[in-house]
């Protein structure tokens, strides 16, 4: 029975078999990747260079843009290279790196989105205490906690996953190295070693989800009680982009991991994983800039300057 330490490479799932479709997918992925780089790069530059945007909300947005850039850069360049060079191979070290970086960045992003919900809750429900509760030091500590929790989660999952013996072949039914598909290659008794780690992670994810839901229930109750229509509009303008980003992130991830096995198939898994790993990083800059007038004005000035 071979084990995972003897494997030198894995074979990823190809998007297409014919050369024409492979090149078409490469062009499509390149366009999406460049759009994500441009959008998140503009947000990073705008927040870093304009003092008007040096506020807690935009500080967290800057961190979100960094995480989105890292997330899409973890999966898409390798998929583009495989499509361009007509190969499916990824080295053992490259696969481990993909797993670590993807879990690290996705976990950190989810923690950051939870912190951003807290930021909006304090800003709208407790505005008089905003300066003391969400000061510069508190923002740095919360951002560090988000990145640190993602790092620890990634170390835990990567170490557990790549210590499992491999009882099947080295073909991963996904366009990037993802833990559930690597676990399918392991022995059934060894698979249980990852269950405890997954239960711990799911508990944290559920706790963050409940916190986000409760925060937004309180936010909407506070907004609807505002006497001024202009005040309600301003509050919604700062909350709706974040809520849209959270909804896109959670809905795609939940569908990917909680869909019934009866409807699961390699092609559907491929499409769903593409949606939750590639679509949010590409769309988040657009979502945040659509309703945020201050950010939109800053981005326009930046584009004109460039």
Secondary structure by P-SEA (a helix, b strand, c coil): ccccccccbbbcccccccaaaaaaaaaaaaaaaaaaaaaaaaaaaaaacccccccaaaaaaaaaaaaaaaaaaaccaaaaaaaaaccccccaaaaaaaaaaaaaaaaaaaaaaaaaaaaaaaaccccccccccccaaaaaaaaaaaaaaaaaaaaaaaaaaaabbbccccccccccccaaaaaaaccccccccaaaaaaaaaaaaaaaaaaaaaaaaaaaaaaaacccaaaaaaaaaacaaaaaaaaaaaaaaaaacccccccccaaaaaaaaaaaaccccccaaaaaacccaaaaaaaaaaaaac
